[in-house]
Amino acid sequence: MIKTTRVLLAASLAGTLVLTGCAATDGASGEPVKVSMWSHAAGNDQEIATVKEAITDFNASQTAYEVVLEEFPQESYNDSIAAAAASNSLPCIIDVDGPIMPNWAWAGYMQPLSIDSALEESLLAGAKGYYNGELYSAGAWDAALGMLVRKSTLDAVGARVPTVSEPWTLEEFDALLADVDATGDYDYAIDWGNGWTGEWFPYAYSPIMQSFGGDLVDRDSFESADGVINSAEAVAFGDWFGSTFADGYANPAQTGDRTEFIAGTIAIQYNGNWAVKDAYEALADDLLILPPPDFGNGPKIGAASWQFGVSATCDQAEGATQFIEFILQDKYIVAFANRIGLIPATATAAAEVPNYAPGGPFAIFVDLSNEFGVLRPPTPAYLKISTIYEKAVADIINGANAKQALDAAADEIDADLADNDFYK
């Protein structure tokens, strides 16, 4: 049952979006039963190509079910799911960003996922989503973030190449930004990715805040953000992060296509393993994939990525689950990894991906994930926390006082927690 009264839904979208639910054909006629699926990957040609291949192969492999795909842009996908839940028209198969899953499970959007136990055990921890001890989602990859930079850029300013065991310090990184800016060779020293919106903001920037010593919410009780998201350490992050824009090292109006790093007009790019394939093809051995700096409490990056699950209202859960097991075969995990540079979700698939084999050009992402990955708060409140944090950081990027922005975020999060009985 969808708990529509317990979660803030995108009600305005519900009246304007035309959404496809999970109704199925009779099947008595001998035709396969249609199983609807939504994907967040519209516009990501390589990712959606693998999804479509798996759908085509699955539909051809049996006659009981036909998976039918509808694509959404990532920026509007979560709102579309909320609107569909409000109108009781969720599709059968959904994909869900790992940290969002507890909210969707708590709200009644999703049902537990019963995949083969051997498959479940074979998946990386970051590729599985649990809520209240039950599996709700499983994915074909994990993701990791790093700093992309040309070796020639570091050589030109005399900067050392950091390692997983010896990352840059805050002081070193500040000096690097200043030195790169002083060359006059680039429009900006760094692309933080702020042209993207939505979940990118907490995924990319809250781990930096954690490296400073802050966090999004008290993780012991999950009942307050005050004194955490607006702690002295969190404000220090906000002051510093905002200064990279105010000082001209980063562009507050950064484009969403993020082509400037490869084009050579931005020196450093903070990005994930899904983006590194194009950079490697363009720059080859001049590309360095480096750990994020240690801002005082060790380097931190976000963990968990997009995963597949079954909606609570799906009346073809067996077919939906069969497809999820199908797309989590190594064949498709390898295809995702080869096409978009993501970390394969099984060890056997990773062995078939040269880029992630020991010594491979992307192998460092496995180390970054294992060493520095941190989960966003595993609470149903996270969906609201993430949107509040996005606004606070966007305000800081655009020149707002960091303490005021984070104080306001703490107040809003705590009010939401209280309004929802702390999501118990």
VOPAGU-2260 file (C-alpha; in pm, 1 decimal, decimal comma):
REM VOPAGU-2260
SITE   aa  ch    i         X         Y         Z
SITE  MET   A    0       0,0       0,0       0,0
SITE  ILE   A    1     133,2     344,4     -91,1
SITE  LYS   A    2     163,8     560,7     220,4
SITE  THR   A    3      85,2     885,1      44,3
SITE  THR   A    4      23,0    1075,9     365,0
SITE  ARG   A    5     370,9    1004,7     500,7
SITE  VAL   A    6     593,2    1143,7     228,8
SITE  LEU   A    7     598,4    1479,8      52,9
SITE  LEU   A    8     502,5    1396,6    -303,3
SITE  ALA   A    9     533,6    1601,8    -619,3
SITE  ALA   A   10     160,4    1664,0    -626,5
SITE  SER   A   11     177,4    1926,9    -896,1
SITE  LEU   A   12     335,0    1676,5   -1131,7
SITE  ALA   A   13      66,8    1418,9   -1070,4
SITE  GLY   A   14    -187,8    1623,6   -1259,7
SITE  THR   A   15      35,0    1704,3   -1553,3
SITE  LEU   A   16     241,4    1395,2   -1623,8
SITE  VAL   A   17     102,6    1113,5   -1831,7
SITE  LEU   A   18     235,1     807,3   -1654,8
SITE  THR   A   19     226,1     441,7   -1747,9
SITE  GLY   A   20     129,0     206,0   -1469,1
SITE  CYS   A   21     199,4    -161,2   -1424,9
SITE  ALA   A   22    -117,1    -302,9   -1574,5
SITE  ALA   A   23     -59,7    -623,8   -1765,1
SITE  THR   A   24    -221,6    -798,2   -2055,4
SITE  ASP   A   25    -439,5   -1097,4   -1986,2
SITE  GLY   A   26    -194,4   -1358,5   -2099,8
SITE  ALA   A   27    -484,0   -1596,7   -2166,2
SITE  SER   A   28    -466,8   -1508,6   -2532,8
SITE  GLY   A   29    -118,8   -1655,8   -2552,2
SITE  GLU   A   30      43,4   -1316,6   -2579,7
SITE  PRO   A   31     320,5   -1238,2   -2329,9
SITE  VAL   A   32     219,0   -1037,7   -2025,6
SITE  LYS   A   33     351,5    -682,6   -2045,7
SITE  VAL   A   34     574,9    -574,7   -1757,6
SITE  SER   A   35     635,5    -200,3   -1749,6
SITE  MET   A   36     976,7     -58,8   -1660,0
SITE  TRP   A   37    1098,6     294,9   -1597,9
SITE  SER   A   38    1459,2     405,0   -1631,8
SITE  HIS   A   39    1628,8     725,6   -1517,8
SITE  ALA   A   40    1886,4     702,1   -1799,3
SITE  ALA   A   41    1720,1     894,4   -2082,9
SITE  GLY   A   42    1993,7    1090,6   -2255,3
SITE  ASN   A   43    2269,5     858,5   -2134,4
SITE  ASP   A   44    2305,6     671,5   -2461,1
SITE  GLN   A   45    2556,7     411,9   -2343,4
SITE  GLU   A   46    2373,5     318,4   -2024,2
SITE  ILE   A   47    2030,5     297,1   -2184,0
SITE  ALA   A   48    2172,2      93,1   -2474,1
SITE  THR   A   49    2268,3    -186,2   -2234,8
SITE  VAL   A   50    1927,7    -172,6   -2066,2
SITE  LYS   A   51    1759,5    -200,9   -2405,1
SITE  GLU   A   52    1982,1    -491,8   -2507,9
SITE  ALA   A   53    1892,1    -679,6   -2190,7
SITE  ILE   A   54    1523,2    -612,1   -2249,2
SITE  THR   A   55    1542,7    -734,6   -2609,1
SITE  ASP   A   56    1731,2   -1048,5   -2505,5
SITE  PHE   A   57    1497,0   -1117,4   -2212,4
SITE  ASN   A   58    1186,1   -1077,6   -2424,9
SITE  ALA   A   59    1333,3   -1314,6   -2684,3
SITE  SER   A   60    1443,9   -1569,7   -2423,3
SITE  GLN   A   61    1094,0   -1661,6   -2302,7
SITE  THR   A   62     730,8   -1616,5   -2397,3
SITE  ALA   A   63     563,4   -1541,9   -2062,8
SITE  TYR   A   64     660,3   -1175,2   -2021,5
SITE  GLU   A   65     739,8    -869,9   -2232,9
SITE  VAL   A   66     927,0    -589,6   -2059,7
SITE  VAL   A   67     823,6    -247,5   -2194,2
SITE  LEU   A   68    1056,9      43,3   -2123,5
SITE  GLU   A   69     984,1     411,3   -2064,2
SITE  GLU   A   70    1279,5     649,9   -2024,4
SITE  PHE   A   71    1302,6     962,4   -1807,4
SITE  PRO   A   72    1579,0    1220,1   -1762,2
SITE  GLN   A   73    1759,2    1169,2   -1433,0
SITE  GLU   A   74    1679,8    1525,0   -1322,2
SITE  SER   A   75    1302,4    1460,5   -1321,3
SITE  TYR   A   76    1292,9    1088,3   -1250,8
SITE  ASN   A   77    1240,9    1094,5    -872,6
SITE  ASP   A   78     958,9    1347,2    -906,0
SITE  SER   A   79     798,4    1127,3   -1170,5
SITE  ILE   A   80     809,9     827,4    -936,4
SITE  ALA   A   81     652,2    1031,8    -656,0
SITE  ALA   A   82     377,2    1153,9    -885,7
SITE  ALA   A   83     308,5     800,5   -1009,4
SITE  ALA   A   84     288,5     672,3    -653,4
SITE  ALA   A   85      39,2     946,1    -567,7
SITE  SER   A   86    -180,6     842,4    -859,1
SITE  ASN   A   87    -130,7     467,6    -801,0
SITE  SER   A   88      31,1     423,5   -1141,8
SITE  LEU   A   89     382,2     304,5   -1067,8
SITE  PRO   A   90     542,5      74,2   -1324,7
SITE  CYS   A   91     643,2    -276,5   -1224,3
SITE  ILE   A   92    1021,1    -240,4   -1255,6
SITE  ILE   A   93    1185,8      75,3   -1130,9
SITE  ASP   A   94    1541,5     183,4   -1084,1
SITE  VAL   A   95    1630,0     368,9    -768,6
SITE  ASP   A   96    1937,4     553,5    -649,0
SITE  GLY   A   97    2078,9     361,8    -353,2
SITE  PRO   A   98    2035,6     628,0     -82,5
SITE  ILE   A   99    1677,4     701,5    -192,4
SITE  MET   A  100    1564,8     340,3    -159,2
SITE  PRO   A  101    1492,9     342,0     219,6
SITE  ASN   A  102    1247,8     628,3     169,1
SITE  TRP   A  103    1070,3     454,7    -116,2
SITE  ALA   A  104    1051,0     129,9      79,5
SITE  TRP   A  105     922,5     309,4     391,8
SITE  ALA   A  106     666,1     501,0     184,9
SITE  GLY   A  107     533,9     180,7      32,1
SITE  TYR   A  108     660,0     244,4    -320,9
SITE  MET   A  109     860,2     -80,4    -329,7
SITE  GLN   A  110     828,1    -440,2    -222,5
SITE  PRO   A  111    1111,8    -666,1    -102,6
SITE  LEU   A  112    1315,1    -820,6    -383,5
SITE  SER   A  113    1352,8   -1198,7    -385,7
SITE  ILE   A  114    1635,9   -1275,5    -625,2
SITE  ASP   A  115    1838,9   -1595,9    -631,2
SITE  SER   A  116    2046,4   -1617,0    -311,3
SITE  ALA   A  117    2366,3   -1703,5    -499,3
SITE  LEU   A  118    2323,7   -1393,0    -714,7
SITE  GLU   A  119    2255,8   -1179,0    -409,3
SITE  GLU   A  120    2570,4   -1305,2    -238,3
SITE  SER   A  121    2782,9   -1242,5    -546,8
SITE  LEU   A  122    2701,3    -871,8    -567,2
SITE  LEU   A  123    2921,7    -604,2    -416,5
SITE  ALA   A  124    2789,2    -449,5     -96,6
SITE  GLY   A  125    2746,1    -114,8    -272,5
SITE  ALA   A  126    2526,3    -279,3    -536,2
SITE  LYS   A  127    2262,9    -400,4    -288,8
SITE  GLY   A  128    1999,5    -204,3    -102,1
SITE  TYR   A  129    1854,0    -324,7     226,6
SITE  TYR   A  130    1578,9    -173,7     439,8
SITE  ASN   A  131    1479,9    -319,2     777,4
SITE  GLY   A  132    1698,1    -619,5     703,3
SITE  GLU   A  133    1533,2    -707,6     370,1
SITE  LEU   A  134    1672,1    -672,7      18,2
SITE  TYR   A  135    1476,4    -420,0    -185,0
SITE  SER   A  136    1711,1    -338,0    -473,5
SITE  ALA   A  137    2012,4    -472,5    -659,7
SITE  GLY   A  138    2234,7    -318,1    -923,6
SITE  ALA   A  139    2485,0    -399,1   -1193,2
SITE  TRP   A  140    2752,7    -161,4   -1069,8
SITE  ASP   A  141    2887,4      60,2    -798,3
SITE  ALA   A  142    3028,1     404,7    -862,2
SITE  ALA   A  143    3317,2     606,9    -726,3
SITE  LEU   A  144    3434,9     965,2    -755,9
SITE  GLY   A  145    3782,9    1098,3    -814,0
SITE  MET   A  146    3980,5    1392,8    -941,7
SITE  LEU   A  147    4058,0    1388,5   -1313,4
SITE  VAL   A  148    4359,4    1592,9   -1422,0
SITE  ARG   A  149    4625,5    1586,0   -1689,2
SITE  LYS   A  150    4971,1    1474,7   -1576,4
SITE  SER   A  151    5108,8    1755,6   -1788,5
SITE  THR   A  152    4905,4    2006,2   -1586,5
SITE  LEU   A  153    5057,8    1890,0   -1259,1
SITE  ASP   A  154    5403,5    1885,0   -1413,7
SITE  ALA   A  155    5362,1    2242,0   -1535,1
SITE  VAL   A  156    5293,0    2375,6   -1185,7
SITE  GLY   A  157    5527,8    2139,8   -1002,6
SITE  ALA   A  158    5252,1    1961,7    -808,4
SITE  ARG   A  159    5302,8    1611,6    -676,5
SITE  VAL   A  160    5085,8    1322,5    -787,0
SITE  PRO   A  161    4884,6    1206,8    -483,6
SITE  THR   A  162    4814,5     842,5    -407,5
SITE  VAL   A  163    4547,2     651,7    -217,4
SITE  SER   A  164    4785,1     625,1      78,4
SITE  GLU   A  165    4907,6     985,9      48,7
SITE  PRO   A  166    4629,0    1208,3     -87,1
SITE  TRP   A  167    4660,2    1582,6    -118,6
SITE  THR   A  168    4609,1    1782,9     198,8
SITE  LEU   A  169    4380,6    2085,6     205,3
SITE  GLU   A  170    4684,7    2311,1     194,4
SITE  GLU   A  171    4827,6    2129,4    -108,0
SITE  PHE   A  172    4497,1    2142,1    -289,6
SITE  ASP   A  173    4451,9    2512,3    -221,4
SITE  ALA   A  174    4801,0    2574,5    -355,7
SITE  LEU   A  175    4727,3    2366,2    -664,1
SITE  LEU   A  176    4411,6    2564,2    -745,3
SITE  ALA   A  177    4599,3    2892,6    -704,3
SITE  ASP   A  178    4895,8    2776,9    -912,2
SITE  VAL   A  179    4678,5    2643,0   -1193,5
SITE  ASP   A  180    4475,8    2964,1   -1195,6
SITE  ALA   A  181    4794,1    3172,3   -1208,2
SITE  THR   A  182    4910,6    3004,5   -1529,5
SITE  GLY   A  183    4634,0    3175,3   -1726,3
SITE  ASP   A  184    4605,9    2861,5   -1938,0
SITE  TYR   A  185    4253,2    2774,0   -1826,5
SITE  ASP   A  186    3918,8    2946,2   -1793,5
SITE  TYR   A  187    3877,6    2779,4   -1452,8
SITE  ALA   A  188    4095,7    2562,9   -1233,4
SITE  ILE   A  189    3824,7    2308,1   -1142,4
SITE  ASP   A  190    3485,7    2181,9   -1254,0
SITE  TRP   A  191    3294,0    2067,0    -945,2
SITE  GLY   A  192    2998,2    1944,6   -1152,6
SITE  ASN   A  193    2759,5    2206,2   -1019,8
SITE  GLY   A  194    2591,3    2224,5   -1359,6
SITE  TRP   A  195    2421,8    1900,6   -1258,6
SITE  THR   A  196    2133,8    1905,8   -1013,7
SITE  GLY   A  197    1937,0    1672,8    -789,8
SITE  GLU   A  198    2107,3    1384,5    -613,7
SITE  TRP   A  199    2449,1    1482,4    -751,2
SITE  PHE   A  200    2477,5    1757,8    -489,6
SITE  PRO   A  201    2459,9    1537,1    -176,5
SITE  TYR   A  202    2636,5    1250,0    -352,6
SITE  ALA   A  203    2929,9    1464,8    -459,0
SITE  TYR   A  204    2953,3    1732,9    -192,5
SITE  SER   A  205    2836,4    1584,8     138,6
SITE  PRO   A  206    3139,0    1347,6     146,9
SITE  ILE   A  207    3364,8    1653,3     115,8
SITE  MET   A  208    3176,1    1802,9     410,0
SITE  GLN   A  209    3230,6    1474,0     596,8
SITE  SER   A  210    3601,4    1498,5     521,7
SITE  PHE   A  211    3592,8    1839,6     693,7
SITE  GLY   A  212    3416,8    1670,8     989,8
SITE  GLY   A  213    3052,3    1760,4     925,9
SITE  ASP   A  214    2760,4    1545,1     815,2
SITE  LEU   A  215    2399,2    1567,1     701,5
SITE  VAL   A  216    2226,4    1438,0    1014,6
SITE  ASP   A  217    2302,5    1274,8    1349,2
SITE  ARG   A  218    2361,6     914,4    1244,6
SITE  ASP   A  219    2313,2     773,7    1594,3
SITE  SER   A  220    1948,6     873,1    1626,0
SITE  PHE   A  221    1856,1    1009,7    1278,9
SITE  GLU   A  222    1636,5    1253,8    1471,2
SITE  SER   A  223    1821,9    1585,2    1428,3
SITE  ALA   A  224    2048,3    1771,8    1188,5
SITE  ASP   A  225    2109,2    2067,1    1418,0
SITE  GLY   A  226    2469,4    2075,0    1536,1
SITE  VAL   A  227    2570,7    1839,4    1254,1
SITE  ILE   A  228    2489,5    1989,3     914,8
SITE  ASN   A  229    2557,0    2333,7    1064,6
SITE  SER   A  230    2845,1    2236,7    1293,6
SITE  ALA   A  231    3165,5    2439,9    1290,6
SITE  GLU   A  232    3322,1    2175,5    1067,5
SITE  ALA   A  233    3030,8    2178,9     822,4
SITE  VAL   A  234    3041,2    2558,6     807,2
SITE  ALA   A  235    3415,4    2542,0     743,4
SITE  PHE   A  236    3337,1    2321,2     444,5
SITE  GLY   A  237    3075,2    2566,7     321,3
SITE  ASP   A  238    3308,6    2863,8     360,0
SITE  TRP   A  239    3587,3    2687,0     174,6
SITE  PHE   A  240    3369,9    2539,3     -99,3
SITE  GLY   A  241    3203,8    2873,7    -163,2
SITE  SER   A  242    3543,5    3039,6    -180,7
SITE  THR   A  243    3646,8    2825,8    -476,1
SITE  PHE   A  244    3370,2    2998,2    -672,5
SITE  ALA   A  245    3414,4    3343,3    -520,6
SITE  ASP   A  246    3787,9    3333,7    -595,8
SITE  GLY   A  247    3726,1    3241,9    -959,0
SITE  TYR   A  248    3867,9    2890,6    -944,1
SITE  ALA   A  249    3528,8    2735,8   -1031,5
SITE  ASN   A  250    3237,0    2858,1   -1240,4
SITE  PRO   A  251    2907,3    2915,4   -1054,0
SITE  ALA   A  252    2733,4    2878,8   -1391,8
SITE  GLN   A  253    2913,5    2557,6   -1487,2
SITE  THR   A  254    2752,5    2381,6   -1783,6
SITE  GLY   A  255    2581,4    2047,4   -1743,0
SITE  ASP   A  256    2756,4    1882,9   -2036,5
SITE  ARG   A  257    3095,2    1915,0   -1861,7
SITE  THR   A  258    3296,2    1909,7   -2184,1
SITE  GLU   A  259    3549,3    2172,7   -2077,3
SITE  PHE   A  260    3795,3    1936,3   -1908,4
SITE  ILE   A  261    3848,9    1725,3   -2218,4
SITE  ALA   A  262    3854,6    2042,3   -2429,7
SITE  GLY   A  263    4135,6    2176,5   -2210,4
SITE  THR   A  264    3965,7    2491,2   -2081,7
SITE  ILE   A  265    3927,5    2356,9   -1724,4
SITE  ALA   A  266    4225,0    2195,2   -1552,9
SITE  ILE   A  267    4068,4    1958,1   -1298,3
SITE  GLN   A  268    3736,5    1777,1   -1295,8
SITE  TYR   A  269    3564,2    1616,6    -997,7
SITE  ASN   A  270    3373,3    1331,4   -1156,0
SITE  GLY   A  271    3283,5     965,2   -1141,2
SITE  ASN   A  272    3395,6     650,0   -1310,5
SITE  TRP   A  273    3099,2     670,8   -1549,4
SITE  ALA   A  274    3267,5     973,6   -1711,6
SITE  VAL   A  275    3624,3     851,2   -1728,4
SITE  LYS   A  276    3594,2     644,7   -2046,1
SITE  ASP   A  277    3560,5     951,1   -2269,8
SITE  ALA   A  278    3840,8    1129,9   -2088,8
SITE  TYR   A  279    4070,3     828,5   -2125,0
SITE  GLU   A  280    3994,0     797,1   -2494,5
SITE  ALA   A  281    4075,6    1165,4   -2542,6
SITE  LEU   A  282    4381,3    1198,7   -2318,0
SITE  ALA   A  283    4525,0     845,6   -2295,7
SITE  ASP   A  284    4835,6     831,7   -2077,0
SITE  ASP   A  285    4815,8    1201,7   -1990,2
SITE  LEU   A  286    4500,6    1134,5   -1784,5
SITE  LEU   A  287    4543,7    1087,9   -1411,5
SITE  ILE   A  288    4261,8     954,0   -1191,5
SITE  LEU   A  289    4339,4    1068,8    -839,7
SITE  PRO   A  290    4187,7    1042,1    -491,8
SITE  PRO   A  291    4002,3    1340,8    -348,4
SITE  PRO   A  292    4195,4    1549,9     -98,1
SITE  ASP   A  293    4203,6    1481,9     273,4
SITE  PHE   A  294    4029,2    1785,6     417,6
SITE  GLY   A  295    4109,8    1684,1     774,5
SITE  ASN   A  296    3921,3    1362,4     843,9
SITE  GLY   A  297    4041,8    1148,6     556,6
SITE  PRO   A  298    3921,9    1148,3     196,1
SITE  LYS   A  299    3553,4    1060,8     151,5
SITE  ILE   A  300    3343,7     977,5    -153,7
SITE  GLY   A  301    2982,7     870,2    -192,8
SITE  ALA   A  302    2895,4     501,3    -211,4
SITE  ALA   A  303    2600,1     316,3    -367,4
SITE  SER   A  304    2449,5     392,3    -704,4
SITE  TRP   A  305    2145,3     307,8    -917,0
SITE  GLN   A  306    1978,2     -26,8    -860,8
SITE  PHE   A  307    1672,8    -217,8    -984,3
SITE  GLY   A  308    1365,1    -299,3    -777,7
SITE  VAL   A  309     997,7    -392,9    -798,5
SITE  SER   A  310     716,6    -152,0    -715,4
SITE  ALA   A  311     472,3    -236,1    -437,8
SITE  THR   A  312     176,0    -220,5    -676,0
SITE  CYS   A  313     325,9    -445,7    -942,2
SITE  ASP   A  314      93,8    -737,2   -1014,8
SITE  GLN   A  315     359,4    -914,3   -1221,8
SITE  ALA   A  316     631,5    -932,8    -956,9
SITE  GLU   A  317     748,5   -1273,8   -1077,6
SITE  GLY   A  318     818,2   -1143,3   -1426,9
SITE  ALA   A  319     977,1    -826,4   -1290,3
SITE  THR   A  320    1207,7   -1028,8   -1066,4
SITE  GLN   A  321    1299,9   -1261,5   -1352,2
SITE  PHE   A  322    1406,3    -962,3   -1558,2
SITE  ILE   A  323    1615,1    -814,8   -1275,4
SITE  GLU   A  324    1793,6   -1147,6   -1236,5
SITE  PHE   A  325    1842,9   -1151,6   -1614,6
SITE  ILE   A  326    1999,6    -804,3   -1637,6
SITE  LEU   A  327    2230,0    -888,3   -1345,6
SITE  GLN   A  328    2401,7   -1157,9   -1547,8
SITE  ASP   A  329    2773,3   -1095,5   -1595,8
SITE  LYS   A  330    2713,8   -1037,8   -1967,2
SITE  TYR   A  331    2527,5    -713,9   -1900,0
SITE  ILE   A  332    2735,5    -613,6   -1598,2
SITE  VAL   A  333    3040,1    -632,8   -1825,7
SITE  ALA   A  334    2858,7    -433,1   -2094,7
SITE  PHE   A  335    2771,8    -156,3   -1847,2
SITE  ALA   A  336    3130,0    -144,5   -1724,0
SITE  ASN   A  337    3282,3    -136,8   -2071,5
SITE  ARG   A  338    3044,5     127,0   -2199,1
SITE  ILE   A  339    3023,8     371,0   -1910,3
SITE  GLY   A  340    3325,6     292,8   -1696,1
SITE  LEU   A  341    3140,5     172,8   -1387,4
SITE  ILE   A  342    3268,4     -71,6   -1127,4
SITE  PRO   A  343    3133,7    -420,7   -1208,9
SITE  ALA   A  344    2903,2    -553,9    -937,7
SITE  THR   A  345    3052,7    -904,7    -931,9
SITE  ALA   A  346    3409,7   -1025,6    -911,9
SITE  THR   A  347    3357,3   -1260,9   -1205,0
SITE  ALA   A  348    3237,5    -972,7   -1423,4
SITE  ALA   A  349    3527,7    -752,9   -1312,0
SITE  ALA   A  350    3769,8   -1020,5   -1430,1
SITE  GLU   A  351    3627,5    -975,6   -1781,0
SITE  VAL   A  352    3672,7    -596,3   -1782,0
SITE  PRO   A  353    4034,1    -504,9   -1861,4
SITE  ASN   A  354    3993,4    -150,1   -1734,0
SITE  TYR   A  355    3922,6    -277,7   -1381,2
SITE  ALA   A  356    4171,7    -561,9   -1370,4
SITE  PRO   A  357    4479,6    -502,8   -1152,9
SITE  GLY   A  358    4695,2    -253,5   -1337,8
SITE  GLY   A  359    4406,3    -145,3   -1559,0
SITE  PRO   A  360    4355,2     225,4   -1625,3
SITE  PHE   A  361    4040,6     247,5   -1409,2
SITE  ALA   A  362    4146,4       5,9   -1134,7
SITE  ILE   A  363    4204,4     292,7    -892,0
SITE  PHE   A  364    3828,0     345,7    -871,2
SITE  VAL   A  365    3794,8       7,6    -699,1
SITE  ASP   A  366    4049,1     122,2    -442,5
SITE  LEU   A  367    3876,5     457,6    -397,3
SITE  SER   A  368    3543,3     284,7    -342,7
SITE  ASN   A  369    3684,6      35,4     -95,6
SITE  GLU   A  370    3897,5     285,0      96,8
SITE  PHE   A  371    3693,6     604,8      98,6
SITE  GLY   A  372    3331,7     517,7      17,5
SITE  VAL   A  373    3069,0     641,5     265,5
SITE  LEU   A  374    2696,3     578,5     250,1
SITE  ARG   A  375    2458,0     865,8     259,6
SITE  PRO   A  376    2240,4     845,2     573,3
SITE  PRO   A  377    2035,4     521,8     543,7
SITE  THR   A  378    1710,6     673,1     665,0
SITE  PRO   A  379    1371,5     732,1     501,9
SITE  ALA   A  380    1428,1    1100,3     582,5
SITE  TYR   A  381    1713,1    1113,3     333,0
SITE  LEU   A  382    1489,1    1201,9      39,2
SITE  LYS   A  383    1396,9    1527,7     213,1
SITE  ILE   A  384    1744,6    1583,6     356,9
SITE  SER   A  385    1898,1    1558,6      11,2
SITE  THR   A  386    1673,2    1823,9    -143,1
SITE  ILE   A  387    1730,3    2061,5     148,4
SITE  TYR   A  388    2105,1    2010,8     127,5
SITE  GLU   A  389    2103,0    2067,3    -248,2
SITE  LYS   A  390    1942,0    2408,2    -198,7
SITE  ALA   A  391    2185,6    2504,3      77,2
SITE  VAL   A  392    2491,0    2417,5    -130,5
SITE  ALA   A  393    2346,8    2584,2    -441,2
SITE  ASP   A  394    2296,5    2899,8    -234,6
SITE  ILE   A  395    2655,1    2880,2    -108,8
SITE  ILE   A  396    2784,0    2840,7    -464,8
SITE  ASN   A  397    2592,4    3154,8    -557,5
SITE  GLY   A  398    2745,2    3355,7    -276,0
SITE  ALA   A  399    2522,2    3295,6      26,9
SITE  ASN   A  400    2670,2    3299,6     376,1
SITE  ALA   A  401    2756,1    2937,3     455,3
SITE  LYS   A  402    2652,6    2946,1     821,0
SITE  GLN   A  403    2318,7    3103,4     742,6
SITE  ALA   A  404    2250,8    2856,1     460,3
SITE  LEU   A  405    2340,1    2554,4     673,7
SITE  ASP   A  406    2150,8    2685,3     979,7
SITE  ALA   A  407    1843,3    2718,0     761,1
SITE  ALA   A  408    1898,8    2363,3     632,0
SITE  ALA   A  409    1923,3    2229,3     988,1
SITE  ASP   A  410    1598,2    2401,8    1084,9
SITE  GLU   A  411    1414,5    2270,5     780,3
SITE  ILE   A  412    1539,8    1913,9     822,2
SITE  ASP   A  413    1451,0    1905,9    1190,7
SITE  ALA   A  414    1103,8    2040,4    1117,1
SITE  ASP   A  415    1051,1    1766,9     858,2
SITE  LEU   A  416    1172,7    1500,3    1099,1
SITE  ALA   A  417     931,7    1618,8    1366,0
SITE  ASP   A  418     642,5    1649,6    1120,2
SITE  ASN   A  419     693,3    1287,5    1015,2
SITE  ASP   A  420     737,3    1147,2    1366,6
SITE  PHE   A  421    1107,3    1093,5    1286,1
SITE  TYR   A  422    1007,5     848,6    1011,6
SITE  LYS   A  423     936,8     572,3    1260,5
